[in-house]
Amino acid sequence: MASSLFQWFLDLFCCRSYCCDCCLEKNEDVFPQRRYKYTYVYAGRHRTYSETSSRASSTSESRRSSVSSTLSNNIASTSDRRGNTSAPVIDMRPIEFWPAGATNKESVQPRSRANRLMGTSGVDVRKFQPRLYEVDENEDDDMTDEEKVAKYKLGQLYFNFHYNLIHSVFIVTVREARNLPFPMIGDETRQDFAHSNPYVKVCLLPDQKSAKQTSVKPKTQNPEFHETFKFEVPFLEVQRRMLLLSLQDYDKFSRHCVIGQVILPLENYDLLKVSNVWKPLQPSAQLSPDRGDVLLSINYLPSAGRLNVDVIKANQLLQTDIIGGCDPFVKVQMVVGTRLVKSKKTSCKKNTIDPVFNESVSFNVTPDVLDDVSLVVTVWDYNCKGRDDFVGRFVLGRHPTGAQETAHWERLQASHRSPVAQWHTLKSRSDCDQCSLASVAASTR
């Protein structure tokens, strides 16, 4: 009676869909199915449900059918709106660039990376070794200072340097040099081969126009200078500069020669501290020192027929006196064709290799003669007891001595009535005579 009553309640309330454990355990043999555990995430919460494989499969199939029907409906509606146009067919075959009847047909496709690295001669550039073709310009950097002294035998130079932040100046002090070589015996014009007359030029590369120079120490191979020089350069800029000290030998009756030099990158040093340095002298590519530079301004007034030449200043002139430096003046000569017409000169500046003249000379030149005019500018050292000493020369105009002089004269012709200023490097008399007929004409007078 009780069992029949329980069965009646069970039939009344149970859904018979095998959702509870009691039905599954009772009907395991009738419906052998596995249950799967599904986890759904909704609004950040995880919920776990258990379904049988039959219900899961039926659910997934119903979902697929609904999605596919929705997509088909959308595609149909889109095609109806577009007028049932079919999708374009793209031909992916390679493009052919040969005639229709050609027999050798190559597919035009991008070459592989390996083929692109092959040269026209069939050599694989990946096998090149660039280090085998590099020129080692700094092979001396691997040598120690002792090895450089033994190799070059040019002596050593002692100096110190630092930067003064208060006054914003870079300070270099040249102390002394030791064991300098004797003068070159091959120079026949030299009279004293037993001793040198050394002096040192100091500059911060690449600016060589602000160079400084010590006094000449006569007849010694171990000179002591103890001279200090200051360069007004900002601190951030001086760190990118290179310090050049060129030790040169003075000779009044012969050309000066460069004994050796020291080039020091300042970025490798703490410039706020005083650095005392002994460095070996190394050979220089410059066999003879520079003769100096002259700042010249020229101006032509065609209406007045006047050519004005302003001699402004000179820088680092070649020293011609062993004591007292130099007493320079500038001589300007006008040559028309190959004939010397007029000569004028500035005043003499005493005891200096960096003279400031700020003097003007003028010549009467008509516009039709301007193209045949040459200006020969010569720097001389005044000598009260004998002939003046030649320092250097350059020529502007019809017969110039270089590209700088040519460019300066062209600027003058392009801008009349406006002064045109430019620096010019002094050359030797023989170099000027070889390339300028005007220099030869000025030398004969």
C-alpha positions in Angstrom: 0.0 0.0 0.0 2.8 2.4 1.0 4.8 1.6 -2.1 1.9 2.1 -4.4 1.2 5.4 -2.8 4.8 6.5 -3.3 4.8 5.4 -6.9 1.6 7.4 -7.4 3.3 10.6 -6.0 6.4 9.9 -8.1 4.4 9.6 -11.3 2.5 12.8 -10.4 5.5 15.1 -9.7 8.5 13.5 -11.5 9.2 14.8 -15.1 10.8 11.5 -16.1 13.6 13.4 -17.9 16.4 11.9 -15.8 17.5 15.1 -14.3 18.1 13.8 -10.8 20.5 11.3 -9.5 17.7 8.9 -8.4 16.4 8.5 -11.9 19.8 8.1 -13.4 20.9 5.5 -11.0 17.6 3.6 -11.4 17.7 3.7 -15.2 21.5 3.4 -15.8 21.0 0.2 -17.7 18.2 1.6 -19.9 19.9 4.9 -20.8 23.7 4.4 -20.6 24.7 8.0 -21.0 27.6 10.2 -19.6 27.0 13.5 -17.9 29.1 16.6 -18.8 29.9 19.5 -16.7 29.6 23.0 -18.3 30.7 26.3 -16.9 29.0 29.5 -18.0 30.3 32.9 -17.2 27.7 35.6 -16.9 28.3 39.1 -15.4 31.7 38.1 -13.9 30.2 35.1 -12.1 30.9 31.4 -12.7 28.0 29.0 -12.7 28.4 25.2 -13.2 25.7 23.0 -14.7 25.6 19.3 -15.5 24.0 18.0 -18.6 24.0 14.7 -20.3 25.6 14.3 -23.7 22.3 13.9 -25.4 21.0 17.3 -24.1 24.3 19.0 -24.9 24.3 17.7 -28.4 20.7 18.7 -28.9 21.4 22.1 -27.5 24.5 22.7 -29.8 22.6 21.5 -32.8 19.7 23.8 -32.1 22.1 26.7 -31.7 24.0 25.9 -35.0 20.7 25.7 -36.9 19.6 29.0 -35.5 22.9 30.7 -36.4 23.0 29.3 -39.9 19.4 30.3 -40.5 20.2 33.8 -39.4 23.2 34.1 -41.6 21.4 32.7 -44.6 18.6 35.3 -44.1 21.1 38.1 -43.8 23.0 37.0 -47.0 19.7 36.7 -48.8 18.6 40.2 -47.7 21.9 41.7 -48.7 21.9 40.1 -52.1 18.4 41.3 -52.7 19.4 44.9 -51.9 22.5 44.7 -54.2 20.6 43.2 -57.1 21.9 39.6 -56.7 25.5 40.6 -57.9 28.0 37.8 -57.6 31.4 38.3 -55.8 34.3 39.3 -58.1 36.8 36.5 -59.0 40.5 37.6 -58.6 43.0 35.9 -60.9 46.1 35.0 -58.7 48.2 33.8 -61.5 51.6 35.5 -62.0 51.8 38.5 -64.4 53.5 37.7 -67.7 55.6 40.3 -69.6 56.5 38.4 -72.7 54.9 38.3 -76.1 52.1 35.9 -76.7 54.2 33.5 -78.9 57.3 33.5 -76.8 58.7 30.1 -75.9 60.9 31.1 -72.9 58.5 32.1 -70.3 59.6 32.9 -66.8 57.2 33.5 -64.0 57.7 37.0 -62.6 57.8 36.5 -58.9 59.8 38.2 -56.2 63.2 36.7 -55.8 64.1 35.0 -52.6 66.4 36.8 -50.1 69.3 34.6 -51.1 69.0 35.5 -54.7 68.8 39.2 -54.0 72.1 39.0 -52.2 73.8 37.5 -55.2 75.8 40.0 -57.3 75.9 40.2 -61.0 79.0 38.1 -61.1 77.4 35.3 -59.1 79.3 36.1 -55.9 77.4 35.9 -52.7 77.9 39.3 -51.0 77.1 37.6 -47.6 80.5 36.0 -47.8 82.3 39.4 -47.9 84.3 40.3 -44.8 84.3 44.1 -44.5 87.1 44.1 -41.9 89.5 42.8 -44.5 89.0 46.0 -46.6 89.1 48.5 -43.8 92.0 50.9 -43.5 93.3 51.1 -40.0 94.1 54.8 -39.6 94.5 54.6 -35.9 97.1 51.8 -35.6 99.2 53.9 -33.3 96.4 53.9 -30.7 97.4 50.4 -29.7 100.9 51.5 -28.9 102.0 52.7 -25.5 103.7 56.1 -25.1 107.1 54.4 -24.5 106.7 52.5 -27.8 105.9 55.7 -29.6 109.0 57.4 -28.2 111.2 54.5 -29.2 109.6 54.4 -32.7 109.6 58.0 -33.7 112.4 59.4 -31.6 111.0 62.9 -31.7 111.0 63.6 -28.0 108.3 64.3 -25.5 106.1 67.3 -24.5 104.9 68.2 -21.0 101.8 70.4 -20.6 98.7 70.7 -18.5 95.1 71.9 -19.0 91.8 72.5 -17.3 88.5 74.4 -17.7 87.6 77.4 -15.5 83.9 77.4 -15.1 83.9 80.8 -13.3 85.4 82.7 -16.3 84.3 80.2 -19.0 87.8 79.7 -20.4 89.9 76.7 -21.3 93.5 77.1 -20.0 96.5 75.4 -21.4 100.0 75.7 -20.0 103.0 74.5 -22.1 105.7 73.5 -19.6 108.7 71.9 -21.4 110.0 69.5 -24.0 112.7 66.9 -23.8 115.1 65.0 -26.2 114.2 66.9 -29.3 115.9 65.7 -32.5 118.6 67.7 -34.2 117.8 69.7 -37.3 117.5 68.0 -40.7 120.8 67.7 -42.4 119.2 67.7 -45.8 118.3 71.3 -45.6 121.2 73.0 -47.3 120.1 76.6 -46.5 120.3 76.0 -42.8 123.4 77.3 -41.1 123.1 75.7 -37.6 122.7 72.0 -37.6 123.8 71.5 -33.9 120.8 73.1 -32.2 117.1 73.7 -32.7 115.1 76.9 -32.0 111.8 75.4 -30.9 108.5 77.0 -30.2 105.0 75.5 -29.7 101.7 76.4 -31.4 98.5 75.6 -29.5 95.0 75.4 -30.9 91.6 73.7 -30.4 90.7 71.8 -33.5 88.9 72.4 -35.9 89.4 76.2 -35.2 93.0 77.0 -36.2 92.6 80.7 -36.6 92.5 81.2 -32.8 95.9 79.4 -32.4 98.4 80.6 -29.8 102.1 80.5 -29.9 104.9 80.4 -27.4 108.2 82.3 -27.6 111.2 80.8 -29.4 113.8 79.1 -27.2 117.1 79.5 -29.1 119.7 76.7 -29.4 118.3 74.0 -27.2 117.0 70.4 -27.5 115.3 70.6 -24.1 113.4 73.9 -24.0 111.4 75.1 -21.0 108.4 77.4 -21.9 106.1 77.7 -18.9 103.6 79.8 -20.9 99.9 79.8 -20.4 97.1 80.4 -23.0 93.4 80.9 -22.6 90.6 80.0 -25.0 87.1 81.4 -24.6 85.0 78.4 -25.5 81.8 77.2 -23.8 82.2 74.1 -21.6 79.9 71.9 -23.7 81.7 72.8 -26.8 85.2 72.3 -25.5 84.4 68.7 -24.7 83.9 68.0 -28.4 87.2 69.7 -29.4 90.7 68.2 -29.9 93.8 69.9 -28.4 96.6 70.3 -30.9 100.1 71.2 -29.9 102.6 71.5 -32.7 106.3 71.9 -31.9 108.1 73.7 -34.6 111.7 74.7 -35.3 112.5 78.3 -36.2 115.2 79.3 -38.6 115.7 82.8 -39.9 117.6 81.9 -43.1 115.5 78.8 -44.0 112.0 77.7 -43.9 110.5 76.7 -40.5 109.9 73.0 -40.1 107.5 71.0 -37.9 109.3 68.7 -35.5 106.3 66.8 -34.2 102.8 67.2 -32.8 100.4 66.0 -30.1 96.7 65.6 -30.8 94.5 65.0 -27.7 90.7 64.4 -27.7 89.4 66.3 -24.7 86.3 64.1 -24.3 88.5 61.5 -22.6 89.5 63.9 -19.7 87.8 65.5 -16.7 88.3 69.1 -17.7 87.3 70.4 -14.3 90.5 69.0 -12.8 94.0 70.0 -13.8 95.5 67.2 -16.0 99.3 67.1 -16.2 100.3 65.2 -19.3 103.6 63.9 -20.8 103.0 62.9 -24.4 105.4 61.7 -27.1 105.7 63.8 -30.2 104.4 62.1 -33.4 105.2 63.0 -37.0 103.0 65.5 -38.7 101.8 65.5 -42.3 102.5 69.2 -42.5 106.2 69.5 -43.1 106.3 73.3 -42.9 104.2 75.5 -40.7 101.5 77.9 -42.0 102.4 81.4 -42.9 99.3 82.9 -41.4 95.9 84.3 -42.6 94.8 87.8 -43.6 91.2 89.1 -43.4 90.6 91.4 -46.4 87.6 93.3 -47.6 87.2 94.7 -51.1 84.6 97.1 -52.5 84.1 98.5 -56.0 82.3 101.7 -56.9 81.6 101.7 -60.7 80.2 105.3 -60.7 83.3 106.7 -59.1 85.7 104.2 -60.8 87.3 103.3 -57.4 88.4 100.0 -56.0 88.7 100.0 -52.2 90.8 97.5 -50.3 90.4 97.2 -46.5 93.2 95.3 -44.7 91.4 94.4 -41.4 93.8 92.1 -39.5 96.1 89.1 -39.7 96.3 85.9 -37.7 99.3 83.7 -36.7 101.8 85.2 -39.0 105.1 83.3 -39.6 107.6 84.5 -37.1 110.7 85.9 -38.7 112.6 87.2 -35.7 113.8 84.9 -33.0 113.2 87.5 -30.4 110.3 89.9 -30.5 108.1 88.0 -32.9 107.4 90.0 -36.0 106.9 93.7 -37.2 104.4 93.1 -40.0 103.0 95.5 -42.6 100.9 94.7 -45.7 101.7 95.8 -49.3 98.9 95.9 -51.9 99.9 96.1 -55.6 97.6 96.5 -58.5 98.6 94.7 -61.7 96.7 95.3 -65.0 97.3 92.3 -67.2 101.0 91.6 -66.5 102.0 95.2 -65.9 102.5 96.7 -62.4 100.5 99.9 -62.1 100.4 101.0 -58.4 101.6 99.9 -55.0 100.4 101.0 -51.6 101.1 99.7 -48.0 99.8 99.9 -44.5 101.5 101.0 -41.3 103.8 98.7 -39.4 102.7 96.9 -36.3 105.4 96.3 -33.8 106.2 93.0 -32.1 103.2 90.9 -32.9 102.2 88.0 -35.0 98.4 88.8 -34.7 98.3 92.4 -36.0 95.1 94.5 -36.3 95.4 97.1 -39.1 91.9 98.4 -40.0 93.4 100.4 -42.8 92.1 101.1 -46.3 93.8 101.7 -49.6 92.1 102.6 -52.9 92.9 102.4 -56.6 91.4 104.2 -59.6 89.9 101.5 -61.8 87.4 102.1 -64.7 84.7 99.5 -65.3 86.2 98.4 -68.6 89.5 97.6 -67.0 88.2 95.8 -63.9 88.3 92.4 -65.6 92.0 92.7 -66.2 93.0 93.8 -62.7 94.9 91.7 -60.2 95.6 92.6 -56.6 98.8 91.2 -55.1 98.7 91.2 -51.3 102.0 90.6 -49.6 102.8 90.6 -45.9 106.3 91.7 -45.0 108.3 91.9 -41.7 110.0 95.3 -41.3 113.7 95.2 -40.6 115.4 98.4 -39.7 118.9 97.1 -40.3 118.5 95.5 -43.7 116.0 94.2 -46.2 112.4 93.4 -45.1 111.6 89.7 -44.6 109.0 88.1 -46.8 106.1 86.4 -44.8 103.5 85.4 -47.3 101.4 86.4 -50.3 98.1 85.8 -52.2 96.7 87.2 -55.4 93.1 88.2 -56.3 91.6 89.1 -59.7 92.6 88.1 -63.2 95.4 85.9 -62.2 94.5 84.4 -58.8 96.5 82.0 -56.7 93.7 79.6 -55.6 90.0 78.8 -55.3 89.5 81.1 -52.3 90.8 84.1 -54.2 88.7 83.3 -57.2 85.6 83.0 -55.1 86.3 86.3 -53.4 86.7 88.2 -56.7 83.5 86.6 -58.2 81.6 87.8 -55.1 83.0 91.3 -55.7 81.9 91.4 -59.3 78.4 90.1 -58.4 77.8 92.8 -55.7 79.2 96.2 -56.6 79.0 98.9 -54.0 78.9 96.3 -51.2 82.0 95.4 -49.2 82.9 91.7 -49.4 85.2 90.3 -46.7 87.0 87.0 -46.6 90.0 85.2 -44.9 92.9 84.3 -47.1 95.8 81.9 -46.4 99.3 83.2 -47.1 101.5 81.2 -49.5 105.1 81.2 -50.3 106.6 83.4 -53.1 107.5 80.4 -55.2 104.0 78.9 -55.0 102.5 82.2 -56.1 104.9 82.7 -59.0 104.1 79.3 -60.4 100.4 79.9 -60.7 100.0 83.7 -61.1 101.6 86.0 -63.7 100.6 89.0 -61.5 102.8 87.6 -58.7 105.7 87.4 -61.1 105.1 91.0 -62.3 105.0 92.2 -58.6 108.2 90.3 -57.7 110.3 92.0 -60.4 109.7 95.4 -59.0 
